Amino acid sequence: MSDNASKITVWGRRNSMNVQKVMWALGELGRDYQRHDMAGSFGIDAQYTTKNPNAVVPTIEDGELTLYESNACVRYLARQYGAGSLCPLDAKDAALADQWMDWQCSTFGTGFFMIFMNKIRLTAEKSSPEQIKKGEQQTAHLLQQLESKLEQTDYLIGNTLSMADIPIGTMLYRYFTMEIERPPLPAVAAYYQRLTARPSYQKHVMIPFGRNVDEWLIEEKRNAGLQ
Ligand SMILES: N[C@@H](CCC(=O)N[C@@H](CS)C(=O)NCC(=O)O)C(=O)O
């Protein structure tokens, strides 16, 4: 068992969406942490790849545990420090939370990244308007599932925030901030407004990321070293 007062170490640049999931979870749980810049324009050193051989961020350390894969990190933090809050106690609710977390990375993420890569991460010459359009259509279609769920409850598992909300909630900041075509989805929009009122979401997720690759790199430097 980890010492309840131990500091959790996080490796990853502050503007990485996958790092932001972990940081937001730590904020909601009120855990003490130390974050080190890694990846993006900060580079990845050889020592880091001994912790995470995939050479991507985030990686966390809690006592003797070293862990990567952002959604696995969020699940671990929720189970270890948020039983009954971020981690639903009921096995069926926990399974549904897993479902939404996997849906974010394996299903919704596919369309989202088509937009994000082409709008933000690729230079104008390499960016594809067709891919942006395709991503807009895919995400619009998939968000209908979220709309139906959120017409019934304030959050994905009942009326309080859980680990289910963290991956998709992190992605929604970028989805709602990018200059793209979005369908009118009142329940999703209201859910997003609820997230934006949370101090930990404001601190860790609502970070300007720029409108293109040049602005992105400026923001990355601006965030260097901030916790
Ligand atoms: N499945 C991994 C994906 C991690 C990932 O791709 N992270 C990106 C940042 S969001 C990364 O490290 N990219 C390389 C870089 O930023 O240099 C996870 O969820 O943790």
PDBQT file of the ligand as one rigid body, heavy atoms in Angstrom, charges set to zero:
ROOT
HETATM    1  N1  LIG A 301      -1.819   5.709 -25.130  1.00  0.00    +0.000 N 
HETATM    2  C1  LIG A 301      -0.901   6.630 -24.528  1.00  0.00    +0.000 C 
HETATM    3  C2  LIG A 301      -0.594   7.704 -25.546  1.00  0.00    +0.000 C 
HETATM    4  C3  LIG A 301       0.435   8.682 -25.004  1.00  0.00    +0.000 C 
HETATM    5  C4  LIG A 301       0.809   9.712 -26.041  1.00  0.00    +0.000 C 
HETATM    6  O1  LIG A 301       0.697   9.511 -27.259  1.00  0.00    +0.000 OA
HETATM    7  N2  LIG A 301       1.288  10.857 -25.546  1.00  0.00    +0.000 N 
HETATM    8  C5  LIG A 301       1.696  11.927 -26.435  1.00  0.00    +0.000 C 
HETATM    9  C6  LIG A 301       1.310  13.266 -25.836  1.00  0.00    +0.000 C 
HETATM   10  S1  LIG A 301      -0.428  13.480 -25.616  1.00  0.00    +0.000 SA
HETATM   11  C7  LIG A 301       3.211  11.924 -26.573  1.00  0.00    +0.000 C 
HETATM   12  O2  LIG A 301       3.914  11.622 -25.624  1.00  0.00    +0.000 OA
HETATM   13  N3  LIG A 301       3.697  12.286 -27.749  1.00  0.00    +0.000 N 
HETATM   14  C8  LIG A 301       5.105  12.464 -27.974  1.00  0.00    +0.000 C 
HETATM   15  C9  LIG A 301       5.538  13.855 -27.635  1.00  0.00    +0.000 C 
HETATM   16  O3  LIG A 301       4.748  14.677 -27.144  1.00  0.00    +0.000 OA
HETATM   17  O4  LIG A 301       6.739  14.137 -27.845  1.00  0.00    +0.000 OA
HETATM   18  C10 LIG A 301      -1.504   7.237 -23.267  1.00  0.00    +0.000 C 
HETATM   19  O5  LIG A 301      -2.729   7.376 -23.213  1.00  0.00    +0.000 OA
HETATM   20  O6  LIG A 301      -0.762   7.541 -22.317  1.00  0.00    +0.000 OA
ENDROOT
TORSDOF 0
